[in-house]
Amino acid sequence: MATCRVRQQGMEGEDVTEDMISLHVKKAMEIAKGCFLCALEDELEREYMDTYVSELVMDASSRKRIVESRGFCNSHYFNMLIEASKPESSDGHGMALVMRSVIEQLIRDVHRQPEKIREPGKVQNELSQILPNEKRCPACIHVNKFISMYVEEFLENVAKGDKSFLKPFEAKGFCLPHYATVLSIALSLKKRDEQLIRLIANVEEASLRKTDEQLAEYVKRQSYESVEKPDEEAILRAVRKLAGRRGVRPILQFQNLGNATKGIRARLTRLK
């Protein structure tokens, strides 16, 4: 992998090499307490929020994209508000300008709707366009693009039997949403690697059984007869296992990434 340096574009023109992606994934797999994709997604989101508030909130091209998408999704609007409200990065002024631009466009959208009252189909379609959602949210798109790169890196190296990827994966598995995402990508390959698919499923099953055992032990220690204190983290770990991190992207997001996943299929197919 170190000899293969394909440059991919990151946030606002930033170049990201495969070397960087590989190192980033390895580091996350080593230090993450649970699903490493949750850890990477959380990091991507925080970096996007910080960069947007500190650098891009006044950028004309970024403002244009926000207006075209009719703003952020629900989750990222509130995350942006939290970021903009921090004392060290407070920028309510910039956020107000961005939202004014979005609202001015929404006013034009809403103003046109009564003219189409006799065409309910068109109005219904426009209503879906003015609501910010995860398919158009610039923050979601940014996070999704990078997660697709990380999944690609993971699948390629696990398919090759790279132990630096295999060992931490076998020890922790994925949260359920990211398991479904990774498996759906592996299943979408023209030449499916059945051994890889079985490995991913087997590791996830083992991880779920471990979570179940921890919950059983928690329940057992809750009884009056038990003298041992229950592991209070067991419930939180189970929630994270089943639901992923708070605000995790929908598990079917990668079906709409188009060209972003073509590299996954081409590169994994070459390993056959």
C-alpha positions as CSV (number, residue, x, y, z in Angstrom):
1,M,0.0,0.0,0.0
2,A,2.9,2.4,0.8
3,T,4.0,2.3,-2.9
4,C,0.5,3.1,-4.2
5,R,-0.3,6.8,-3.8
6,V,-3.6,7.6,-5.3
7,R,-4.6,11.2,-4.4
8,Q,-8.3,11.8,-3.6
9,Q,-9.8,15.2,-2.9
10,G,-10.9,15.9,0.6
11,M,-12.6,19.0,2.2
12,E,-12.4,22.1,0.0
13,G,-9.7,20.7,-2.3
14,E,-7.5,19.0,0.3
15,D,-5.6,16.1,-1.1
16,V,-5.7,12.8,0.7
17,T,-3.3,10.0,-0.3
18,E,-3.9,6.3,0.3
19,D,-0.9,6.3,2.6
20,M,-2.7,8.7,4.8
21,I,-5.9,6.7,4.7
22,S,-4.1,3.5,5.6
23,L,-2.3,5.0,8.6
24,H,-5.5,6.8,9.8
25,V,-7.5,3.5,9.6
26,K,-4.8,1.6,11.4
27,K,-4.5,4.1,14.2
28,A,-8.3,4.2,14.7
29,M,-8.5,0.4,14.8
30,E,-5.8,0.3,17.4
31,I,-7.1,3.0,19.8
32,A,-10.9,2.7,19.4
33,K,-12.6,1.0,22.3
34,G,-15.4,-0.3,20.0
35,C,-16.3,0.3,16.4
36,F,-13.4,2.0,14.7
37,L,-15.7,3.5,12.0
38,C,-17.7,5.2,14.7
39,A,-14.5,6.7,16.0
40,L,-13.5,7.9,12.5
41,E,-16.9,9.3,11.7
42,D,-16.9,11.2,15.0
43,E,-13.5,12.7,14.2
44,L,-14.5,13.6,10.7
45,E,-17.6,15.3,11.9
46,R,-15.8,17.3,14.6
47,E,-13.1,18.4,12.1
48,Y,-15.7,19.5,9.6
49,M,-17.6,21.5,12.1
50,D,-14.4,23.2,13.4
51,T,-13.1,23.9,9.9
52,Y,-16.5,25.3,8.7
53,V,-16.9,27.6,11.7
54,S,-13.3,28.8,11.7
55,E,-12.6,29.0,8.0
56,L,-15.5,28.3,5.6
57,V,-18.4,30.1,7.1
58,M,-17.5,33.2,5.2
59,D,-16.4,31.4,2.0
60,A,-18.5,32.3,-1.0
61,S,-18.4,28.8,-2.7
62,S,-19.2,27.1,0.6
63,R,-22.1,29.4,1.2
64,K,-23.4,28.6,-2.3
65,R,-23.4,24.9,-1.6
66,I,-25.2,25.4,1.7
67,V,-27.9,27.4,-0.1
68,E,-28.2,24.8,-2.8
69,S,-28.7,22.0,-0.2
70,R,-31.1,24.3,1.7
71,G,-28.9,24.0,4.8
72,F,-27.6,21.1,6.9
73,C,-29.5,18.1,8.2
74,N,-31.1,18.2,11.6
75,S,-28.1,16.6,13.4
76,H,-25.5,18.8,11.8
77,Y,-27.4,22.0,12.3
78,F,-27.4,21.4,16.0
79,N,-23.8,20.3,16.0
80,M,-22.8,23.4,14.1
81,L,-24.7,25.5,16.7
82,I,-22.7,23.8,19.5
83,E,-19.4,24.4,17.7
84,A,-20.2,28.0,16.9
85,S,-21.2,28.6,20.6
86,K,-17.9,27.4,22.0
87,P,-15.9,30.3,23.7
88,E,-12.8,29.5,21.7
89,S,-14.6,29.4,18.3
90,S,-17.7,31.5,18.9
91,D,-19.0,32.7,15.6
92,G,-22.7,33.4,15.9
93,H,-22.2,36.2,13.3
94,G,-21.0,33.8,10.6
95,M,-23.8,31.3,11.4
96,A,-26.4,34.0,11.2
97,L,-25.1,35.1,7.8
98,V,-25.2,31.5,6.5
99,M,-28.7,30.9,7.8
100,R,-29.9,34.2,6.3
101,S,-28.7,33.1,2.9
102,V,-30.5,29.8,3.3
103,I,-33.7,31.5,4.5
104,E,-33.7,34.0,1.7
105,Q,-33.7,31.1,-0.8
106,L,-36.4,29.3,1.2
107,I,-38.5,32.4,1.1
108,R,-38.3,32.3,-2.7
109,D,-39.2,28.6,-2.7
110,V,-42.2,29.1,-0.5
111,H,-43.4,32.2,-2.4
112,R,-43.7,30.1,-5.6
113,Q,-45.7,27.3,-4.0
114,P,-49.2,28.8,-4.0
115,E,-48.9,29.3,-7.7
116,K,-48.9,25.5,-8.1
117,I,-51.7,24.7,-5.7
118,R,-53.6,22.9,-8.4
119,E,-50.6,20.7,-9.1
120,P,-50.2,18.9,-5.7
121,G,-47.7,16.5,-7.1
122,K,-45.2,19.3,-7.9
123,V,-45.8,21.0,-4.6
124,Q,-45.1,17.7,-2.8
125,N,-41.9,17.3,-4.7
126,E,-40.8,20.8,-3.9
127,L,-41.6,20.2,-0.2
128,S,-39.1,17.4,-0.2
129,Q,-36.5,19.6,-1.9
130,I,-36.7,22.5,0.7
131,L,-36.3,20.2,3.7
132,P,-32.6,19.7,4.6
133,N,-31.7,16.1,4.7
134,E,-28.8,13.7,4.9
135,K,-28.6,13.1,1.1
136,R,-27.9,16.8,0.4
137,C,-26.4,18.0,3.7
138,P,-22.8,19.1,2.9
139,A,-21.5,17.8,6.2
140,C,-23.1,14.3,5.6
141,I,-21.6,14.2,2.1
142,H,-18.2,15.1,3.4
143,V,-18.3,12.5,6.1
144,N,-19.8,9.8,3.8
145,K,-17.0,10.4,1.2
146,F,-14.3,9.8,3.7
147,I,-16.0,6.9,5.4
148,S,-16.2,5.2,1.9
149,M,-12.4,5.6,1.6
150,Y,-11.9,4.1,5.0
151,V,-14.2,1.1,4.3
152,E,-12.3,0.6,1.0
153,E,-9.0,0.5,2.8
154,F,-10.3,-1.9,5.4
155,L,-11.8,-4.3,2.9
156,E,-8.7,-4.4,0.7
157,N,-6.3,-5.1,3.6
158,V,-8.5,-7.7,5.3
159,A,-9.0,-9.4,1.9
160,K,-5.2,-9.6,1.7
161,G,-4.9,-11.1,5.2
162,D,-3.0,-8.1,6.6
163,K,-2.8,-9.0,10.4
164,S,-2.4,-5.3,11.4
165,F,-6.0,-4.9,10.2
166,L,-7.3,-8.4,11.0
167,K,-6.3,-8.6,14.7
168,P,-8.0,-5.3,16.0
169,F,-11.1,-6.0,13.8
170,E,-11.5,-9.6,15.2
171,A,-11.2,-8.2,18.7
172,K,-13.9,-5.5,18.4
173,G,-16.1,-5.9,15.3
174,F,-18.4,-3.1,14.2
175,C,-21.5,-1.5,15.6
176,L,-24.5,-2.9,13.8
177,P,-25.1,0.1,11.4
178,H,-21.4,0.0,10.2
179,Y,-21.5,-3.8,10.0
180,A,-24.4,-3.6,7.7
181,T,-22.7,-0.9,5.6
182,V,-19.4,-2.8,5.3
183,L,-21.1,-6.1,4.5
184,S,-23.4,-4.4,1.9
185,I,-20.4,-3.1,0.1
186,A,-18.6,-6.4,0.2
187,L,-21.8,-8.1,-1.2
188,S,-22.0,-5.6,-4.0
189,L,-18.8,-6.7,-5.7
190,K,-19.2,-8.3,-9.1
191,K,-16.8,-11.1,-8.0
192,R,-17.8,-11.6,-4.4
193,D,-15.1,-12.7,-2.0
194,E,-17.2,-15.3,0.0
195,Q,-14.3,-15.9,2.4
196,L,-14.2,-12.2,3.3
197,I,-17.9,-11.9,3.7
198,R,-18.0,-15.0,6.0
199,L,-15.1,-13.5,8.0
200,I,-16.9,-10.2,8.5
201,A,-20.2,-12.0,9.5
202,N,-18.4,-14.4,11.8
203,V,-16.6,-11.6,13.6
204,E,-19.8,-9.7,14.1
205,E,-21.6,-12.7,15.4
206,A,-18.8,-13.3,17.9
207,S,-18.9,-9.7,18.9
208,L,-22.7,-9.8,19.4
209,R,-22.4,-12.9,21.6
210,K,-19.8,-11.2,23.7
211,T,-22.1,-8.2,24.2
212,D,-24.9,-10.6,25.1
213,E,-22.7,-12.3,27.7
214,Q,-21.8,-9.0,29.2
215,L,-25.5,-8.1,29.5
216,A,-26.3,-11.5,31.1
217,E,-23.6,-10.9,33.7
218,Y,-24.9,-7.4,34.3
219,V,-28.4,-8.8,34.9
220,K,-27.0,-11.5,37.2
221,R,-25.1,-9.1,39.3
222,Q,-28.3,-7.0,39.7
223,S,-29.9,-9.7,41.8
224,Y,-30.0,-9.5,45.6
225,E,-27.9,-12.6,46.0
226,S,-25.0,-11.2,44.1
227,V,-22.1,-9.6,46.1
228,E,-20.4,-8.3,43.0
229,K,-21.1,-4.9,41.6
230,P,-22.6,-4.8,38.1
231,D,-20.5,-3.4,35.3
232,E,-22.2,0.0,34.8
233,E,-20.6,0.4,31.3
234,A,-22.3,-2.8,30.0
235,I,-25.5,-1.0,29.1
236,L,-23.7,1.8,27.3
237,R,-21.5,-0.6,25.3
238,A,-24.6,-2.6,24.3
239,V,-26.3,0.6,23.1
240,R,-23.2,1.6,21.1
241,K,-23.0,-1.9,19.6
242,L,-26.7,-1.9,18.5
243,A,-27.1,1.8,17.5
244,G,-23.6,3.1,16.8
245,R,-22.5,6.5,17.7
246,R,-25.1,9.2,18.2
247,G,-25.9,10.7,14.8
248,V,-24.5,7.8,12.8
249,R,-25.3,8.1,9.1
250,P,-28.0,5.8,7.6
251,I,-26.6,2.3,6.9
252,L,-27.7,2.5,3.2
253,Q,-25.9,5.7,2.5
254,F,-23.2,4.1,0.3
255,Q,-25.7,2.9,-2.2
256,N,-26.0,6.5,-3.4
257,L,-22.3,7.4,-3.5
258,G,-22.0,6.5,-7.1
259,N,-18.4,6.8,-8.3
260,A,-17.1,6.9,-4.7
261,T,-17.5,3.1,-4.4
262,K,-16.3,2.1,-7.8
263,G,-12.7,2.1,-6.6
264,I,-13.7,-0.4,-3.9
265,R,-15.1,-2.8,-6.5
266,A,-12.2,-2.4,-8.9
267,R,-9.4,-2.8,-6.4
268,L,-10.9,-5.7,-4.5
269,T,-11.7,-7.5,-7.8
270,R,-8.0,-7.3,-8.7
271,L,-7.2,-9.2,-5.6
272,K,-9.1,-12.3,-6.8
